């Protein structure tokens, strides 16, 4: 039986269609490809932050999430790994993206493998991944994949830039897969994952 890996995909894109969501989908597809090669089934929980903008603002003011936002937060916290992608504004992550991670409970992402991505109009903003996003997720005590992927407007065309983006996405997906596999290998087994058959319980066997 194939092991299921559940991955939360958080996209901070504001428009529809969104290059941020497109990058998130391509990172997810690359990860799924490598996980499938390891005989793992993948389930993605995609979170479009634009759909939760009002609830996030209310949460920041009141300190309490709405039922819909609570459900989304639980899905992210309960995942085996996280793909997080934001547009870059003023050389950093968007306010909406930061707000989502601000309302998470402290230490709720400790040890979680994370794959980072960002989009922007020019490649000059690519360093925001290293001076803004990576430090934030290190502060949250996640385990961040070595390769973070930035996609500028020119990367979505044809030619060398698009090929280079494909290569970065593939490398990041493979690294992320290695991290997910390593985490599942050290995770203690679920004591309820293989319950004792009812007939065995009646006979008194298998209770030790």
C-alpha positions in Angstrom: 0.0 0.0 0.0 1.4 3.4 -1.0 2.2 5.9 1.8 0.2 9.1 1.5 2.1 12.4 1.9 0.0 15.5 2.6 1.4 18.8 1.4 -0.1 22.2 2.1 0.4 24.7 -0.8 0.0 28.4 0.3 -0.2 30.9 -2.5 -0.1 34.6 -1.7 -1.1 35.8 -5.2 -3.7 38.6 -5.3 -4.9 38.3 -8.9 -6.6 35.7 -11.0 -4.9 34.2 -12.9 -1.8 34.6 -10.8 1.9 33.9 -11.6 2.3 33.2 -7.9 -0.3 30.4 -8.0 1.3 29.1 -11.3 4.7 28.8 -9.6 3.1 27.1 -6.6 1.4 24.6 -8.9 4.6 23.8 -10.8 6.5 23.3 -7.5 3.8 21.0 -6.4 3.9 19.0 -9.7 7.6 18.6 -9.5 7.3 17.4 -5.9 4.5 14.9 -6.8 6.7 13.6 -9.6 9.6 12.7 -7.3 7.4 11.4 -4.6 5.5 9.1 -7.0 8.9 7.7 -8.0 9.2 6.7 -4.3 5.9 4.9 -4.4 4.2 7.7 -2.4 0.7 9.0 -3.0 0.4 12.8 -2.6 -2.5 14.9 -1.5 -2.3 18.7 -1.8 -4.3 21.2 0.2 -4.1 24.4 -1.7 -4.7 27.7 0.2 -5.3 30.9 -1.8 -4.7 33.6 0.7 -6.7 36.1 -1.3 -9.8 34.1 -0.3 -9.0 34.7 3.4 -7.9 38.3 3.4 -10.9 39.6 5.5 -10.7 36.7 8.0 -7.0 37.3 8.4 -7.5 41.0 9.1 -10.2 40.2 11.6 -8.0 37.6 13.3 -5.2 40.1 13.7 -7.6 42.6 15.4 -9.6 40.2 17.5 -7.1 37.4 18.2 -9.5 34.7 17.0 -9.9 33.0 13.6 -13.2 32.5 11.9 -14.3 28.9 11.6 -13.3 28.9 7.9 -9.8 30.3 8.7 -9.4 27.9 11.6 -10.1 25.0 9.3 -7.5 26.3 6.9 -4.9 26.9 9.6 -5.4 23.3 10.9 -4.9 21.9 7.4 -1.6 23.7 7.0 -0.3 22.8 10.5 -1.3 19.2 10.1 0.4 18.7 6.7 3.6 16.7 6.2 5.2 19.6 4.3 4.6 23.1 3.1 5.1 24.8 -0.2 4.8 28.6 0.4 4.9 31.1 -2.5 4.5 34.9 -2.3 4.7 37.8 -4.7 7.5 40.2 -3.9 6.4 43.8 -3.0 9.0 46.4 -2.0 11.8 43.8 -1.9 10.0 41.5 0.6 7.0 39.2 1.0 3.5 40.6 0.8 1.6 41.8 3.8 -1.1 39.2 3.2 1.4 36.4 3.1 3.1 37.5 6.4 -0.3 37.9 8.1 -1.2 34.3 7.5 1.9 33.1 9.3 1.5 35.7 12.0 -1.8 34.2 13.1 -0.4 30.6 13.4 0.0 29.3 16.9 3.6 29.6 18.2 5.8 26.5 17.4 3.0 25.0 15.2 5.4 24.6 12.2 8.5 23.3 14.1 10.4 20.8 12.1 8.2 21.0 9.0 9.9 20.7 5.6 9.2 23.9 3.6 9.8 24.7 -0.1 9.9 28.5 -0.8 9.0 30.3 -3.9 8.4 33.9 -5.0 7.4 35.9 -8.1 8.1 39.4 -9.2 8.4 41.7 -12.2 12.2 41.7 -12.3 15.0 39.3 -11.4 16.5 42.1 -9.2 14.1 41.1 -6.4 15.2 37.5 -6.3 17.4 38.0 -3.3 14.2 38.7 -1.2 14.0 34.9 -0.9 17.2 34.9 1.1 17.0 38.1 3.0 13.3 38.0 3.8 11.5 34.7 3.3 14.2 32.2 4.5 14.9 34.1 7.8 11.2 34.2 8.6 10.8 30.4 8.1 14.0 29.8 10.0 12.5 31.9 12.9 9.4 29.7 12.7 11.8 26.7 13.2 10.9 25.0 10.0 13.4 23.1 7.8 13.8 25.0 4.6 14.8 23.3 1.3 18.2 24.5 0.1 16.9 25.7 -3.3 14.2 28.4 -3.2 12.7 29.3 -6.6 12.2 32.9 -7.9 10.3 33.5 -11.1 10.5 36.9 -12.8 8.1 37.9 -15.6 10.7 37.0 -18.3 10.9 33.4 -16.9 7.5 32.6 -18.1 8.3 32.9 -21.8 10.3 30.6 -24.0 14.0 30.1 -24.3 16.9 30.1 -21.9 15.2 31.8 -19.0 12.2 29.4 -19.1 14.6 26.4 -19.3 16.5 27.7 -16.3 13.3 28.1 -14.3 12.4 24.5 -15.2 15.7 23.3 -13.9 15.4 25.3 -10.6 11.9 23.9 -10.1 13.1 20.3 -10.6 16.0 20.7 -8.3 13.9 22.3 -5.6 11.2 19.5 -5.9 13.8 16.8 -5.6 15.4 18.4 -2.5 12.0 18.9 -0.9 11.1 15.2 -1.6 14.3 14.1 0.1 13.4 16.2 3.2 9.8 14.7 3.3 11.2 11.2 3.0 13.7 11.8 5.8 11.0 13.2 8.1 8.6 10.3 7.5 11.4 7.8 8.2 12.0 9.2 11.7 8.4 9.8 12.6 7.1 7.3 15.2 4.5 4.8 13.9 0.9 5.6 14.5 -0.3 3.3 17.4 -3.7 3.2 15.8 -2.5 2.7 12.2 -2.8 -1.1 12.3 -5.5 -2.0 14.9 -5.6 -5.4 16.3 -8.4 -7.4 14.5 -11.6 -7.8 16.5 -11.4 -11.6 16.5 -7.9 -11.4 18.0 -9.1 -9.1 20.7 -11.8 -11.6 21.6 -9.3 -14.5 21.9 -7.0 -12.4 24.1 -4.1 -12.5 21.7 -2.2 -9.5 20.5 -2.8 -7.5 23.7 0.9 -7.4 24.8 
